[in-house]
Amino acid sequence: MKQAELSRWLKIIVIVAALSCLALCIFIVPQLGRAAVMQYPEYSGYYLPCLIFFWVSALPVFAALIKAWEIFREIGKDNSFCAQNAARLRVISIMALADTIYYIIGAVVLAALNMLHPALMIILIGVLFIGFTVMTASAALSHLTQKAASLKDENDLTI
């Protein structure tokens, strides 16, 4: 597979991921919240704060998708191993860590309010697992990309 074709496929994946996140933010999560309020009207005051919490947590995801798009653009230019991509991967790692910490704080607040339902706890554990996985993979790829960029620069200087 050529670099341009690989880049195109990776960009399609980013677009699908962004559209999926957008659907979650606009349609799915608000609908689930409304259904929960219908079933448990005593929690109706928490609908909007929880929705805003979710929307704020989506911001780092969209920012990471933008950084991924930039990385994939460099791959299309046959410049996969560059310091800029290492820095972008590092930023993705930091955003994943920040989002994970944000969800931990949210879980603590829900537990303090005695609102941490077991099903919600399972979802939170899944989100935390995904966040730590993305953070670890991005940090490792950032390190490896930086090393490869250094080797590439050193090799380019050697004639």
Secondary structure, 3 states (H helix, E strand, C coil): CCHHHHHHHHHHHHHHHHHHHHHHHHHHHHHHHHHHHHHCHHHHHHHHHHHHHHHHHHHHHHHHHHHHHHHHHHHHCCCCCCHHHHHHHHHHHHHHHHHHHHHHHHHHHHHHCCCCCHHHHHHHHHHHHHHHHHHHHHHHHHHHHHHHHHHHHHHHHCC
